[in-house]
């Protein structure tokens, strides 16, 4: 496959048709990606989420119908699941904040050495401030997890 692509790129350009082979290859690739692959993955993911929701609802229905204690167990299970979801989201925000801070510092250093200008290097400060905002939200503004 790589040999085919390289032969398309390195071939002489025909003055009448141009580089038709490369154009056709890239067109088929774009149609395959945006017309087939991405919609298929999206459809499969939505089906998976639908099945998970169905099985979860069915489990809760059976627990609540089983006994008087079943309703309490179902409510506790819902609370625990919600707590874990909020904790996972908060950990993701922490990770995003740290990545933005260090990415901004790296960008500032890179731009400083690339251009020699401190003004251009301050563009990395934008990423740092976004990371700080994420961490301030997580540690100061967000509601505590029970």
PyMOL commands that set and color helices and strands:
alter all, ss='L'
color gray80, all
select helices_A, chain A and resi 2-10+20-66+68-115+118-121+124-141
alter helices_A, ss='H'
color red, helices_A
deselect
rebuild
show_as cartoon
